[in-house]
Amino acid sequence: MLRTHTCGELKKADIKQKVKITGWVNSIRNHGGLVFIDLRDRYGLTQIKFNPENNQELATAASKIHNEWVIGVVGVVLARPEEMVNPKLATGEIEVEAESLEVFSQAKALPFEINEDKSGEANEAIRLKYRFLDLRRPKLQQMLATKDKFIAHMRRYFQERGFVEVQTPILANSSPEGARDFLVPSRLYPGKFYALPQAPQQFKQLLMVGGLDKYFQVAPCFRDEDPRMDRHYGEFYQLDMEMSFVEQEDIFAIMEPLMIELTEQFSQKKICNLEPNGRFCRLSWREAMDKYGSDKPDLRFELAITKIDNLLVDCGFSVFQSVLDKKGAIHALKVDGGASFSRREIDELVDLAKKRGVAGLSYITLKEGTVSSSLAKFLTPEILNNIVSACAAKDGDIIFIAADDWRVVCNALGAVRTEAAIRLGLKDNNKAAWAWIVDFPMYDYSDIEEGRIDFGHNPFSMPQGGMAALKEKDPLDILAFQYDLVVNGFEVSSGAIRNHDPEIMYEAFRIAGYDKEEVNRRFGAMINAFSYGAPPHGGNAPGLDRLLMVLNDWDSIRDIYAFPKDGQGRDLMSDSPGDIYPQQLDELSISLNKKKQ
């Protein structure tokens, strides 16, 4: 046995015990031959004392040790002198007086300080290149341990409710999930490819057809999309779940208690916006966009947007009138206390709105009993006062006004709302504001091909109204049984009640430009399965890493992964992606045609 105790568990009750402890040298101090070493493992720190009066040779050997060497010590637990007790350490009341020392391995000079206080001095690229060293930091070890408990809690929750965890395939077929696939060439079938799953969507629906009515999985997902603060490049994990014979309400009833438990047990936040019946609030997609300028609104603060189109009909201001003539939108955002913004801050908010597509922002300020506005020379005092009344603005507030295409206006004022809240300190990190966003549009205009109708969200969702809606309504007016779960301005889960009827599925894909042959080619297994009797079913899939990051206000989603990619999608430690040998390409019947950089 190389150790009897870890470096974080020895207490006063262990005094006079002989122990064996092992770990990394966190620090070493030499006080005239009396050597102290702080020994570290993932459980904590223990102070080791090498007393030359008891063993000069041992103390001399200890003095030659350096930080991050891996050692083992046999010794006796002693009480620290009262003036040397360290209340910040769990082991701060004791120390181990060494009787023997074993050096397991030495360490080269480190490329950066592992010390938590100094770790930020090293840039991220260096820390990712030496990730095995960065992982020695207690903060990262604690984050990974928390993630383990987080996942274990979710597993218990679903297993206690009769769900069965099933591992679905990693080598799958390509599917239009909204991002680029990672493709895997087949050696056995030259010219054909597997795709790494963007989500286990088709497989979990097939499980429902197979009669497994309650499924879940801690599922790896792969998407070739650009990284960002809340999205790790390439791969991520989600808590995937699906249920048969359910409606939307049944999914909500399963997920809400879990999210409440996770908030209470894995964060310091208090849920601030439960409905009187204890349920999460719900907003339609249209309502969320109209009122908050976002389909993932941060509801820890109000700052609601108001539609003021009806107040500006025939107002005489050509800019507003031209927007109304084109069936655009004019909305106003009241910012409580925003009249305190300096001219520079207002200009910065206007620039932010411009980056979201509007030509500019107008504004009205209410300060010291005076209403002043950049619109005063274009609108009558009566119209300005009507806008103030519609927004329920008071002295000290500012109202920003945007006029443009509806979606552009929503996005612009949503961005201003978020930034204004940051500047006014309204984002309280002690609060968690949960909400369901429901009634997403089934279709939207394509981002790739102008004028083309495409799926707005998940292509496998059931349209509200079924076949009749697909046949009779304008595609852009059709809503889907789709929903997102949001908290504090982040979308942490998406889901839907699924389309389980082959004929409705064919029609839904036809509207999006996929003929029957293409649907059969891409989704033949699922279409075929549905023709043998498919139950109504639905589910959702919270992103584990994003959810954990948001609940704990962690700075970067990358730190939640043991071995993450950097912001350009590279693994600097293992140097991937990398080149492969020509022989490997030959085996796959692949030749390269590299584009010039």
C-alpha positions as CSV (number, residue, x, y, z in Angstrom):
1,M,0.0,0.0,0.0
2,L,1.6,3.3,-1.1
3,R,-0.8,5.5,1.0
4,T,-3.1,5.1,3.9
5,H,-4.6,8.6,3.7
6,T,-5.1,11.3,1.2
7,C,-3.7,14.8,1.6
8,G,-7.1,16.3,2.5
9,E,-8.4,14.0,5.3
10,L,-6.1,14.1,8.3
11,K,-7.6,15.8,11.3
12,K,-6.8,16.3,15.0
13,A,-8.4,12.9,15.7
14,D,-5.5,11.3,13.8
15,I,-2.8,12.8,16.0
16,K,-0.1,10.2,16.9
17,Q,-1.1,7.9,14.1
18,K,1.6,6.7,11.7
19,V,0.5,7.4,8.1
20,K,1.6,7.1,4.5
21,I,0.7,9.9,2.2
22,T,1.6,10.6,-1.4
23,G,1.2,13.4,-3.9
24,W,2.7,16.3,-5.7
25,V,5.0,18.9,-4.0
26,N,2.9,22.1,-4.0
27,S,5.5,24.2,-2.2
28,I,8.7,23.8,-0.2
29,R,10.1,26.1,2.5
30,N,13.5,25.8,4.2
31,H,13.9,27.4,7.6
32,G,17.5,27.0,8.4
33,G,17.5,23.2,7.8
34,L,14.0,22.7,9.1
35,V,12.1,21.8,5.8
36,F,8.3,22.1,5.3
37,I,6.7,20.7,2.2
38,D,3.0,21.2,1.3
39,L,2.0,17.9,-0.3
40,R,-1.0,18.1,-2.7
41,D,-3.4,15.6,-4.3
42,R,-6.9,16.2,-5.5
43,Y,-8.3,16.0,-2.0
44,G,-6.3,18.8,-0.4
45,L,-3.0,19.8,1.1
46,T,-1.0,18.4,4.1
47,Q,2.0,20.0,5.6
48,I,5.0,17.7,6.0
49,K,7.8,18.6,8.4
50,F,11.4,17.3,8.0
51,N,13.2,18.0,11.3
52,P,17.0,17.8,11.1
53,E,17.2,17.3,14.8
54,N,15.5,13.9,14.4
55,N,17.0,12.9,11.0
56,Q,19.6,15.2,9.4
57,E,19.9,13.0,6.3
58,L,16.2,13.0,5.6
59,A,16.0,16.8,6.0
60,T,18.9,17.2,3.6
61,A,17.2,15.0,1.1
62,A,14.0,16.9,1.4
63,S,15.8,20.2,0.9
64,K,16.8,19.0,-2.6
65,I,13.2,18.4,-3.7
66,H,11.4,20.8,-6.1
67,N,7.8,21.8,-6.8
68,E,5.7,19.2,-8.7
69,W,7.9,16.2,-7.8
70,V,5.8,13.2,-6.9
71,I,6.8,11.8,-3.5
72,G,5.6,9.5,-0.7
73,V,6.1,10.1,3.0
74,V,5.8,7.9,6.1
75,G,5.4,9.9,9.3
76,V,3.5,10.6,12.4
77,V,0.6,13.1,12.7
78,L,1.3,15.9,15.1
79,A,-0.7,18.9,16.2
80,R,0.6,22.2,14.8
81,P,1.7,24.8,17.3
82,E,-1.3,27.1,18.0
83,E,0.3,30.1,16.3
84,M,0.8,28.0,13.1
85,V,-2.8,26.6,12.7
86,N,-4.1,27.5,9.2
87,P,-7.9,27.8,9.4
88,K,-8.1,28.0,5.6
89,L,-7.1,24.4,5.3
90,A,-9.1,21.3,6.2
91,T,-5.8,19.9,7.5
92,G,-4.7,23.2,9.0
93,E,-4.6,21.9,12.6
94,I,-2.1,19.1,12.0
95,E,1.2,18.3,10.2
96,V,3.0,15.1,9.5
97,E,6.6,14.7,10.8
98,A,8.4,12.6,8.2
99,E,10.2,9.5,9.1
100,S,11.0,8.3,5.6
101,L,10.8,9.7,2.1
102,E,10.4,8.2,-1.4
103,V,10.7,10.1,-4.6
104,F,8.5,8.5,-7.3
105,S,9.4,10.9,-10.0
106,Q,11.0,14.3,-10.6
107,A,9.6,17.2,-12.6
108,K,11.1,19.5,-15.1
109,A,10.8,23.3,-14.8
110,L,7.1,24.1,-15.4
111,P,6.0,26.2,-18.4
112,F,3.6,28.1,-16.1
113,E,2.6,28.4,-12.4
114,I,0.1,25.8,-11.3
115,N,-0.6,28.0,-8.2
116,E,-4.3,29.0,-8.5
117,D,-3.5,32.7,-7.8
118,K,-1.0,32.8,-10.6
119,S,-2.5,30.4,-13.2
120,G,-4.3,33.2,-15.0
121,E,-0.9,34.8,-15.8
122,A,-0.4,32.0,-18.4
123,N,-2.2,32.5,-21.7
124,E,-4.8,29.9,-22.7
125,A,-2.8,28.4,-25.5
126,I,0.1,27.5,-23.1
127,R,-2.4,26.0,-20.6
128,L,-4.1,23.9,-23.3
129,K,-0.8,22.7,-24.7
130,Y,0.1,21.5,-21.2
131,R,-3.4,20.5,-20.2
132,F,-2.2,17.6,-18.1
133,L,-0.5,20.3,-15.9
134,D,-3.4,22.6,-15.9
135,L,-5.6,19.8,-14.6
136,R,-3.6,19.7,-11.4
137,R,-5.2,23.0,-10.4
138,P,-7.8,22.4,-7.6
139,K,-10.4,24.6,-9.4
140,L,-10.4,22.4,-12.5
141,Q,-10.4,19.2,-10.5
142,Q,-13.4,20.5,-8.6
143,M,-15.2,21.4,-11.8
144,L,-14.7,17.9,-13.2
145,A,-15.8,16.3,-9.9
146,T,-18.9,18.5,-9.9
147,K,-19.7,17.5,-13.5
148,D,-19.4,13.8,-12.4
149,K,-21.9,14.4,-9.6
150,F,-24.1,16.4,-11.9
151,I,-24.4,13.6,-14.4
152,A,-24.9,11.0,-11.6
153,H,-27.8,13.0,-10.2
154,M,-29.4,13.1,-13.7
155,R,-29.0,9.4,-14.2
156,R,-30.6,8.6,-10.8
157,Y,-33.4,11.0,-11.5
158,F,-34.4,9.2,-14.7
159,Q,-33.7,5.7,-13.5
160,E,-36.0,6.3,-10.5
161,R,-38.8,7.2,-12.9
162,G,-38.5,4.1,-15.0
163,F,-36.3,5.4,-17.8
164,V,-33.7,3.1,-19.4
165,E,-30.4,4.4,-20.6
166,V,-29.5,3.2,-24.1
167,Q,-26.3,3.9,-26.0
168,T,-27.1,4.8,-29.6
169,P,-24.6,4.5,-32.5
170,I,-21.7,6.9,-33.0
171,L,-21.2,5.9,-36.7
172,A,-24.5,7.0,-38.3
173,N,-25.9,8.7,-41.3
174,S,-26.0,12.3,-42.2
175,S,-29.0,14.3,-41.0
176,P,-30.1,17.9,-41.4
177,E,-29.8,19.0,-37.8
178,G,-28.8,22.6,-38.5
179,A,-25.0,22.3,-38.4
180,R,-22.3,20.6,-40.6
181,D,-21.6,17.0,-40.0
182,F,-18.3,15.4,-39.2
183,L,-17.9,12.7,-41.9
184,V,-16.1,9.4,-41.5
185,P,-15.0,7.6,-44.7
186,S,-15.7,3.9,-45.1
187,R,-12.9,1.6,-46.0
188,L,-15.2,-1.3,-46.8
189,Y,-17.5,0.8,-49.0
190,P,-15.2,3.2,-51.0
191,G,-16.8,6.6,-51.7
192,K,-19.4,6.2,-48.9
193,F,-19.3,8.0,-45.5
194,Y,-20.6,7.7,-42.0
195,A,-21.5,10.8,-40.1
196,L,-20.9,11.4,-36.4
197,P,-24.3,12.1,-34.9
198,Q,-25.2,15.7,-34.3
199,A,-27.8,14.2,-31.9
200,P,-29.3,10.7,-31.4
201,Q,-32.5,12.1,-32.9
202,Q,-33.5,9.3,-35.3
203,F,-32.3,6.5,-33.1
204,K,-34.3,7.6,-30.0
205,Q,-37.4,7.9,-32.1
206,L,-36.8,4.4,-33.4
207,L,-36.5,3.3,-29.8
208,M,-40.0,4.6,-29.2
209,V,-41.2,2.6,-32.2
210,G,-39.5,-0.4,-30.7
211,G,-41.7,0.0,-27.6
212,L,-39.0,1.3,-25.2
213,D,-41.3,4.1,-23.9
214,K,-38.9,5.9,-21.6
215,Y,-35.4,6.4,-22.9
216,F,-32.5,8.6,-21.8
217,Q,-28.8,8.8,-22.5
218,V,-25.8,10.9,-21.6
219,A,-25.1,11.3,-25.3
220,P,-22.0,12.5,-27.1
221,C,-22.9,14.8,-30.0
222,F,-20.7,16.1,-32.8
223,R,-21.2,19.3,-34.8
224,D,-18.8,21.1,-37.1
225,E,-19.8,24.6,-36.0
226,D,-17.8,27.6,-34.8
227,P,-17.0,27.7,-31.1
228,R,-18.2,30.4,-28.8
229,M,-18.3,31.1,-25.1
230,D,-21.1,28.7,-24.4
231,R,-20.4,26.2,-27.1
232,H,-17.4,23.8,-27.3
233,Y,-16.1,23.0,-30.7
234,G,-16.8,19.7,-32.3
235,E,-18.2,17.6,-29.5
236,F,-20.4,18.1,-26.5
237,Y,-22.7,16.0,-24.3
238,Q,-26.4,16.3,-23.7
239,L,-28.9,14.6,-21.5
240,D,-31.0,13.1,-24.2
241,M,-34.5,11.8,-23.2
242,E,-37.6,10.7,-25.0
243,M,-41.1,9.4,-23.9
244,S,-44.0,7.7,-25.7
245,F,-47.7,8.5,-25.4
246,V,-47.0,12.0,-24.2
247,E,-48.0,15.6,-25.0
248,Q,-45.9,18.7,-24.5
249,E,-47.1,19.1,-20.9
250,D,-45.8,15.7,-19.9
251,I,-42.3,16.6,-21.0
252,F,-42.5,19.8,-19.0
253,A,-43.7,18.0,-15.9
254,I,-40.7,15.6,-16.0
255,M,-38.1,18.2,-16.7
256,E,-39.0,21.0,-14.3
257,P,-38.4,19.2,-11.0
258,L,-35.1,18.0,-12.3
259,M,-34.0,21.5,-13.2
260,I,-35.1,22.8,-9.8
261,E,-33.1,20.1,-8.1
262,L,-30.0,20.9,-10.2
263,T,-30.3,24.6,-9.4
264,E,-30.7,24.0,-5.7
265,Q,-27.9,21.3,-5.4
266,F,-25.3,22.5,-7.9
267,S,-25.4,26.2,-7.7
268,Q,-25.8,29.1,-5.2
269,K,-28.7,30.5,-7.2
270,K,-32.3,31.0,-6.1
271,I,-35.1,30.5,-8.6
272,C,-36.8,33.9,-8.9
273,N,-39.6,33.5,-11.3
274,L,-41.7,30.4,-10.6
275,E,-45.4,30.7,-11.3
276,P,-47.9,30.7,-8.3
277,N,-48.4,26.9,-9.0
278,G,-44.7,26.3,-8.7
279,R,-44.2,25.7,-12.5
280,F,-41.8,27.5,-14.9
281,C,-43.2,30.4,-16.8
282,R,-44.0,30.0,-20.5
283,L,-43.7,32.5,-23.4
284,S,-44.6,31.9,-27.0
285,W,-41.7,32.4,-29.4
286,R,-43.5,35.5,-30.8
287,E,-44.1,36.9,-27.4
288,A,-40.5,36.4,-26.3
289,M,-39.2,38.2,-29.4
290,D,-41.8,41.0,-29.2
291,K,-41.3,41.6,-25.4
292,Y,-37.6,40.9,-24.9
293,G,-36.1,40.8,-28.3
294,S,-34.8,37.3,-27.9
295,D,-35.9,33.7,-28.0
296,K,-33.8,33.0,-25.0
297,P,-34.6,36.0,-22.8
298,D,-32.9,36.8,-19.5
299,L,-35.9,37.1,-17.1
300,R,-33.9,38.1,-14.0
301,F,-34.9,41.7,-14.9
302,E,-37.8,43.2,-16.7
303,L,-36.8,45.9,-19.2
304,A,-39.7,45.0,-21.5
305,I,-40.1,46.1,-25.1
306,T,-43.3,47.8,-26.2
307,K,-44.9,47.8,-29.7
308,I,-45.7,51.4,-30.6
309,D,-46.6,51.1,-34.3
310,N,-50.2,52.2,-33.6
311,L,-49.0,55.4,-32.0
312,L,-47.1,56.5,-35.1
313,V,-49.6,55.9,-37.9
314,D,-49.7,59.2,-40.0
315,C,-47.2,60.7,-37.6
316,G,-45.6,62.8,-40.4
317,F,-42.1,61.5,-39.9
318,S,-41.0,59.9,-43.2
319,V,-38.6,57.4,-41.7
320,F,-41.3,55.9,-39.5
321,Q,-44.0,56.1,-42.1
322,S,-41.9,54.2,-44.7
323,V,-41.3,51.4,-42.2
324,L,-45.0,51.1,-41.5
325,D,-45.8,51.2,-45.3
326,K,-43.5,48.2,-45.7
327,K,-45.3,46.3,-42.9
328,G,-42.2,46.7,-40.7
329,A,-42.2,47.3,-36.9
330,I,-41.5,50.2,-34.6
331,H,-40.8,49.1,-31.0
332,A,-39.6,51.0,-27.9
333,L,-37.4,49.7,-25.0
334,K,-37.8,51.5,-21.7
335,V,-34.6,51.3,-19.6
336,D,-35.4,52.1,-15.9
337,G,-32.8,54.5,-14.6
338,G,-31.2,54.8,-18.1
339,A,-31.4,58.6,-18.2
340,S,-28.1,58.3,-16.1
341,F,-26.3,57.0,-19.2
342,S,-23.7,59.4,-20.5
343,R,-23.8,60.6,-24.1
344,R,-20.9,58.2,-24.8
345,E,-22.8,55.3,-23.3
346,I,-25.9,56.1,-25.4
347,D,-23.7,56.3,-28.5
348,E,-22.2,52.9,-27.7
349,L,-25.7,51.4,-27.3
350,V,-26.7,52.9,-30.7
351,D,-23.7,51.4,-32.3
352,L,-24.6,48.0,-30.8
353,A,-28.0,48.3,-32.4
354,K,-26.6,49.2,-35.7
355,K,-24.4,46.0,-35.6
356,R,-27.7,44.1,-35.4
357,G,-29.0,45.7,-38.6
358,V,-31.0,48.8,-37.8
359,A,-29.9,52.1,-39.3
360,G,-30.0,53.8,-35.9
361,L,-31.8,54.3,-32.7
362,S,-33.9,57.2,-31.5
363,Y,-34.4,57.9,-27.9
364,I,-36.5,59.8,-25.3
365,T,-35.0,60.8,-21.9
366,L,-37.0,61.7,-18.8
367,K,-34.8,63.8,-16.6
368,E,-35.6,66.2,-13.8
369,G,-39.2,66.6,-15.0
370,T,-38.3,67.2,-18.6
371,V,-39.0,65.0,-21.6
372,S,-36.3,65.5,-24.3
373,S,-35.8,63.5,-27.5
374,S,-33.8,63.2,-30.7
375,L,-37.3,63.0,-32.3
376,A,-38.6,66.3,-31.0
377,K,-38.2,68.1,-34.4
378,F,-40.1,65.2,-36.2
379,L,-42.9,64.3,-33.7
380,T,-45.4,66.4,-31.8
381,P,-45.2,66.6,-28.0
382,E,-48.5,64.7,-27.9
383,I,-47.0,61.7,-29.7
384,L,-43.9,61.8,-27.6
385,N,-46.0,61.8,-24.4
386,N,-48.1,59.0,-25.8
387,I,-45.0,56.9,-26.2
388,V,-43.9,57.7,-22.7
389,S,-47.3,56.7,-21.4
390,A,-47.3,53.4,-23.4
391,C,-44.0,52.5,-22.0
392,A,-45.0,53.5,-18.4
393,A,-41.8,55.5,-18.2
394,K,-41.0,57.7,-15.3
395,D,-38.5,60.4,-14.4
396,G,-34.9,59.0,-14.7
397,D,-35.8,56.5,-17.5
398,I,-34.7,56.4,-21.1
399,I,-36.7,55.0,-24.1
400,F,-34.9,53.6,-27.1
401,I,-36.9,53.4,-30.3
402,A,-36.1,51.2,-33.4
403,A,-37.9,51.0,-36.7
404,D,-37.1,48.4,-39.4
405,D,-38.1,44.8,-40.4
406,W,-39.7,43.1,-37.4
407,R,-36.9,40.6,-36.7
408,V,-34.2,43.2,-37.1
409,V,-36.0,45.5,-34.6
410,C,-36.3,42.6,-32.1
411,N,-32.7,41.6,-32.4
412,A,-31.4,45.1,-32.1
413,L,-33.5,46.1,-29.1
414,G,-32.8,42.7,-27.5
415,A,-29.1,43.3,-27.7
416,V,-29.5,46.8,-26.3
417,R,-31.7,45.4,-23.5
418,T,-28.9,42.9,-22.5
419,E,-26.1,45.5,-22.6
420,A,-28.2,48.1,-20.7
421,A,-28.8,45.5,-18.0
422,I,-25.1,44.8,-17.7
423,R,-24.3,48.5,-17.3
424,L,-27.0,48.9,-14.7
425,G,-26.0,45.8,-12.7
426,L,-29.4,44.1,-13.2
427,K,-28.0,40.6,-14.0
428,D,-28.1,39.2,-10.5
429,N,-25.9,36.1,-10.3
430,N,-27.7,34.9,-7.2
431,K,-30.9,34.3,-9.3
432,A,-32.0,31.7,-11.8
433,A,-34.9,32.6,-14.1
434,W,-36.3,29.6,-15.9
435,A,-38.8,29.7,-18.7
436,W,-40.1,27.6,-21.5
437,I,-40.3,29.2,-25.0
438,V,-43.0,27.5,-27.0
439,D,-44.9,27.7,-30.3
440,F,-41.8,28.0,-32.5
441,P,-42.5,28.6,-36.3
442,M,-42.3,25.3,-38.2
443,Y,-40.6,27.1,-41.2
444,D,-38.5,30.1,-41.9
445,Y,-36.6,31.6,-44.8
446,S,-33.3,29.8,-45.5
447,D,-30.1,31.4,-44.4
448,I,-28.3,29.8,-47.4
449,E,-30.7,30.3,-50.4
450,E,-32.6,33.5,-50.6
451,G,-36.4,33.1,-50.8
452,R,-36.4,29.4,-50.0
453,I,-38.5,28.0,-47.2
454,D,-36.7,25.8,-44.8
455,F,-37.3,24.3,-41.4
456,G,-37.0,26.9,-38.7
457,H,-36.1,24.5,-35.9
458,N,-36.2,20.7,-35.7
459,P,-37.4,19.0,-38.9
460,F,-38.9,16.0,-37.1
461,S,-41.4,18.0,-35.1
462,M,-45.1,17.7,-35.3
463,P,-46.8,20.7,-36.9
464,Q,-49.6,22.2,-34.8
465,G,-52.8,21.3,-36.7
466,G,-51.2,18.3,-38.4
467,M,-51.7,17.6,-42.1
468,A,-54.5,20.2,-42.4
469,A,-52.1,23.0,-41.3
470,L,-49.5,21.9,-43.9
471,K,-52.1,21.8,-46.7
472,E,-54.1,25.0,-45.9
473,K,-51.8,27.5,-44.2
474,D,-49.0,29.7,-45.4
475,P,-45.8,27.8,-44.3
476,L,-44.5,30.8,-42.4
477,D,-47.7,30.8,-40.3
478,I,-47.5,27.2,-39.2
479,L,-46.4,26.6,-35.6
480,A,-44.7,23.5,-34.4
481,F,-44.9,21.6,-31.1
482,Q,-41.3,22.7,-30.4
483,Y,-40.0,24.2,-27.2
484,D,-36.8,25.5,-25.7
485,L,-35.8,25.7,-22.0
486,V,-33.9,28.9,-21.1
487,V,-32.3,30.2,-18.0
488,N,-30.6,33.6,-17.5
489,G,-30.4,34.3,-21.2
490,F,-29.1,30.9,-22.3
491,E,-30.9,28.2,-24.2
492,V,-30.1,25.0,-22.3
493,S,-32.4,22.6,-23.9
494,S,-34.4,22.1,-27.1
495,G,-37.2,19.6,-27.7
496,A,-40.4,18.7,-29.5
497,I,-43.4,16.5,-29.8
498,R,-42.3,14.4,-32.8
499,N,-43.9,13.8,-36.2
500,H,-44.7,10.1,-36.1
501,D,-47.0,10.0,-39.2
502,P,-45.1,9.1,-42.5
503,E,-47.6,11.1,-44.7
504,I,-47.4,14.2,-42.5
505,M,-43.6,13.9,-42.6
506,Y,-43.4,13.6,-46.4
507,E,-45.6,16.7,-46.7
508,A,-43.5,18.7,-44.1
509,F,-40.3,17.9,-45.9
510,R,-41.9,18.6,-49.3
511,I,-42.6,22.2,-48.2
512,A,-39.0,22.5,-47.2
513,G,-37.9,21.4,-50.7
514,Y,-37.2,17.7,-50.1
515,D,-39.0,15.3,-52.5
516,K,-40.2,11.8,-51.4
517,E,-37.1,10.1,-52.8
518,E,-34.7,12.3,-50.9
519,V,-36.7,11.8,-47.7
520,N,-36.6,8.1,-48.2
521,R,-32.8,8.2,-48.9
522,R,-32.0,10.2,-45.8
523,F,-34.5,8.9,-43.3
524,G,-35.6,5.6,-44.8
525,A,-35.2,3.6,-41.6
526,M,-37.4,6.0,-39.6
527,I,-40.1,6.3,-42.3
528,N,-40.2,2.6,-42.7
529,A,-40.4,2.1,-38.9
530,F,-43.3,4.5,-38.6
531,S,-45.2,2.5,-41.2
532,Y,-45.3,-0.4,-38.7
533,G,-47.1,1.5,-35.9
534,A,-45.5,4.4,-34.2
535,P,-46.7,5.9,-30.8
536,P,-47.0,9.6,-30.3
537,H,-43.7,10.6,-28.6
538,G,-41.6,13.6,-27.7
539,G,-38.6,14.6,-25.6
540,N,-35.8,17.1,-25.2
541,A,-32.1,17.2,-24.6
542,P,-30.4,19.6,-22.1
543,G,-26.8,20.4,-22.9
544,L,-24.9,19.2,-19.9
545,D,-21.9,21.4,-20.2
546,R,-23.7,24.6,-21.0
547,L,-26.2,24.0,-18.2
548,L,-23.5,23.4,-15.6
549,M,-21.6,26.5,-16.8
550,V,-24.6,28.8,-16.5
551,L,-25.7,27.5,-13.1
552,N,-22.2,28.2,-11.7
553,D,-21.3,31.3,-13.8
554,W,-18.1,29.7,-15.0
555,D,-16.2,31.8,-17.5
556,S,-15.6,29.3,-20.2
557,I,-17.3,26.1,-21.3
558,R,-13.9,24.7,-22.3
559,D,-12.8,24.3,-18.7
560,I,-15.7,21.8,-18.1
561,Y,-13.9,19.4,-20.5
562,A,-10.8,17.5,-19.3
563,F,-9.2,17.9,-22.7
564,P,-10.9,20.7,-24.7
565,K,-10.3,22.2,-28.1
566,D,-9.2,25.8,-28.3
567,G,-11.2,28.7,-29.9
568,Q,-10.0,27.5,-33.4
569,G,-11.1,23.9,-32.9
570,R,-7.5,22.6,-32.3
571,D,-6.3,20.2,-29.6
572,L,-2.9,21.9,-28.8
573,M,-1.9,19.1,-26.5
574,S,-2.2,16.2,-29.0
575,D,-1.7,18.4,-32.0
576,S,-4.9,17.6,-33.8
577,P,-6.3,17.8,-36.4
578,G,-3.1,16.5,-37.9
579,D,-1.8,15.0,-41.1
580,I,-2.3,11.3,-41.9
581,Y,-0.1,8.9,-43.9
582,P,-0.7,8.4,-47.7
583,Q,-1.2,4.7,-47.0
584,Q,-4.2,5.5,-44.8
585,L,-5.7,7.6,-47.6
586,D,-5.1,4.8,-50.1
587,E,-6.9,2.3,-47.8
588,L,-9.9,4.7,-47.8
589,S,-9.8,5.4,-51.6
590,I,-9.4,9.1,-50.9
591,S,-7.2,11.7,-52.6
592,L,-6.7,15.2,-51.2
593,N,-7.3,18.4,-53.1
594,K,-6.1,21.0,-50.6
595,K,-7.5,24.5,-51.0
596,K,-5.0,27.3,-50.9
597,Q,-5.0,29.1,-47.6
